[in-house]
Structures are given as structure tokens and as C-alpha cells.
Amino acid sequence: MAINNIYVEYMNIADIYYSLEKYDKALEYYKLSMQNSKLYWASYYKTAKVYAIQSNWDSALPMYRRLLRRDPDNDSLKASLAYIYAMTGKLTKAERAYKELIYLQPDSRDYLENLTAVYFAKKQYDEGKVYLDILIEKFPDSENINKFKDLLKSVEDEKAAEVPLEEEGSLESEKSVFDEELENADAEDPDLPPPPAQGKKQKSSSADS
């Protein structure tokens, strides 16, 4: 019992560091708590979340992929992947992802705002305006509406995006972008403890945070 308790303490310490925004220390203790099989996936999710907060996309992306494999219907994980695509310049994948998410949750303000931003980043202003109009109709109090309007007025002076865009395939695909992610198997952080042996699956979701 004492051994199990120490891993719970590691998790509690990690949560405290997280709340204090001391993310390197939080990572240290989340990884320690992952050595307990019962805490593994909750700690794994929180580790991925910290990597995303730190903009450590190379570490966050494969972790969110693995989490989605375990819980393929989790829209929160899909939204995290969509955000990572956008932040790493994979704008076509981000576009596909947010369109799928909007189909699942048409009344999500965040998804509408993010898809509009993706179109503007791609300089596809006509498409972006379509979703901006939907945003204005559904969420007229959105703080981002005026920002988007101002951007539309100054598109001729817009500079190239700071994040270099990757060469990507066509948007048209019969397969879900998230199904494609389930087929990827990127290398993860070598410092992470290995996952527990296969047993009863525990879902990992934002509810764990």
C-alpha cells in the first residue's frame, strides 16, 4: 500500500507544479507517477497536455495519437490533434480535422473560430469568410470577430505566416483525418515509462485532468 501511495503523491506533486505553471517539474513527477500501472494513462494524458502547453509539438503529437487509438471517439483528443496540426503548419490536415469536428459539434464556437483562423492562415479568405459569417450569426459576442474583420480589411498587407507550411496532399479524402492518425506510429519520448500490460482498457480523456 505504501508503494502505491508514493505514486499518488508523485501525481499530486505534479498537479501542484502544473497549477504553478512549473511545467518542467510537473513533467518530472508525472513521469514518476506513470510507473504505477493504475495511474499510467491519467499521467500519460497530463504529460501530453504539458508538452502541448510548452509547444513541444514533436513530443505531444505522438502521445495524442496513442491516446486517440485508445479512445477513438474522444472529441477532446481530436481537437488537440487539430490544434497541433495548425500550430505546426499542417493546415490542410487542420482544415479537415476542424471540419470533421464541426460536423460532430456544429455549435462549437472554438471549432468555428479555429477553422476560420486556419483558412485565413492559408490565405483562403473566401472560405474563411463563410465560417466567419456562421460565427457572427451563432456567436455574435465572440471576441475574435473583430480581429477576423480587421484581418479581412488588411489582407493585401498580410505577411507570410511565421510557421513554414508543409507540402501536403489534397484535401479530398474519403478517410477521416483521425482514422489516418490511428495508422501513424511516431517515436515517443524515450524517457516515458512503457505502458502497462494489456488488460482492461481505461479511457483517457480530458476528464482525467
N, C-alpha and C positions, 0 to 999 in steps of 0.2 A: 504493500500500500504506500509506503514512504517513497519508493522509487517512482510510482505513478504520480504522487503528489508533486514531486520536484518538476516534472514536465508540465504540470498545470501551472506551477509557479513560473516556469520559463514563459509560458503563454501569457500569463498575467503581466509579467515584467515587459514583455514585448508590446503588449497593448498599451501599457503606460508610456513607453518610449514613443509609440506611434502617436498617441494623443499629444505628446510634447513635440511632435514633428522631428524627433531624433531618429531618422529613418535607418541609418546605418546600424545603430544599436538595436532597433526593432528587428531588423533582418537577422542579426546575430542570434537573438533569442527565439525568433520564430523557427529558425533552422534547428536550434536545440530542441524545441518542443516537438518538431517533426520526427524525432527519434522514437516517440511514443505512437504506436500504430493507431490508437483511438483518436489522437489529436492530429494525425498526419495531414488529412485533407483540409481541415479547417486552417491549419498553419500554412499549408501549401497555398491555399487561396489568398490568405493575407500577405504572404510573401510576394505573390504575383501582383497584388494590389500595390504594395510598396514599390516594387520595380516600376510599375506604371506611373506612380506619383513622381518618382525620380527621373522619369523619361528614359529609363533604361529599357528601351523597346526590345533590344536583342534578347534580353532575359525574360521580359514579360510575355512576349508573343508566344514562344513555345509552351509556356506554362498555361496560358489561357487556352491554347489549343488542346492541351491534355485535359484541362477541366471541362471543356466542351465535349470531348469524347466521352467523359464520364456522365455528363448531364446534357445531352444534345438538344433538349427543349428549353434550356435556360436562356431567356432573352437578355438577362443582365450580362451574362458572359458574351453573348453575341454582340451586344452594344459595346462592350470593352474591346472586342476584336475590331469592330468597325472604327472605333476611335483610334486604335493603334494603326490601322491602315492609313487613316487620314494623316496622322502625325508623322508617318514615315514616308509620305509621298505616294502611297499606293492608292491613288484617288479613284481609279476605276473600280477597284475592289471595295473601297469605302462607299462609293455610289451604289454599287449592287447591294452591299450589306444594309445600308440605311433604307433603301427601297424595300428590301425584304422585311425589315423591322417595322417600317411604316405600314406595310400590308398587314402585319400581325397586330400592330397597335396604331391605328390611324389617328388617334387623338393624343399622341405623344408630342409635346412641344419640343422636347430635346431633340428627337429624331428629325423633326421638320427643320429646326434651326441648323442642325448639323449637316443635313443633306443640302440645304441652301448654301451653307458655307463651302461645302465640297464643290458644288457647281461653280461658285464664284472663284474658288481656287483654281479650277480647271479652265476658267475664263469662258465658261458656257453660261453666259448671263441670261439668255432667253429661258433656258431650262431652270436656272436658279430663280428667275422672277416668277415662274409658275408656282414653285413651292413657297416663295415669299408671299405671294398673294393668298395662298392657303393659310399660311402662318398668320397673316394680318386678319383674315376672316375668323379663324378659330381662336387666336390668342392675341387680340389687339393690344394687350398690356405687355407683350414681350419686350424686354429691354433691348433686344438685338434688332428690332425692326428698323429703327432709325439708322443704326450702323449699316445695315444692308442697303437702305435707301441712299445713304451718303456714298456708299461704295459704287452703286449704280451710276450716280451722277459723275463720278470721277474715274470711270473705267479707262478712259483714254490715257490717264496719267498713272495707271496702276503699274507697279513694278512687278518683276517676275517673283514668283514665290521663293522664299528663302530655302525651303526644303526641296532638293532636286527630285524631280519626278522620274519614276522608273518607267522603262518601256513596258507596256502592259498589253495584254491581248484585248480582243473585242469585248465590249460589254455584253453582247448577246451570248447567252449560255442557258441551256436547259437545266443545268445543275445549280443547286443552291450554292452560293459562295461559301456558306458554312459547311456544307457537305464536302466541298473541296478541302476545307481546312482539316477535316477529320482524317484526310488521307496524308496530310503532311506529318513529318516526324523529325522536326528540327532538334538539334542537340540542345540540352538544357544546361543550366548552371551546374558544373561538376561538383560544386560544394554542397548541393542539395542531398540530403539523405535519400536513399532509394525508397520507393513506395512500399507499403506493407503488402504482404502476400495477398493474392486474390481471395476474397471472401465475400461476405455480404456487402454489396455496394452502398457506400454512403454518399449521398448527393452533396456537392459543393456548390454553394450559392452565396449571393450577397447577404443572405440572412445569417451566414456564419460570422460576418464582420461585426 
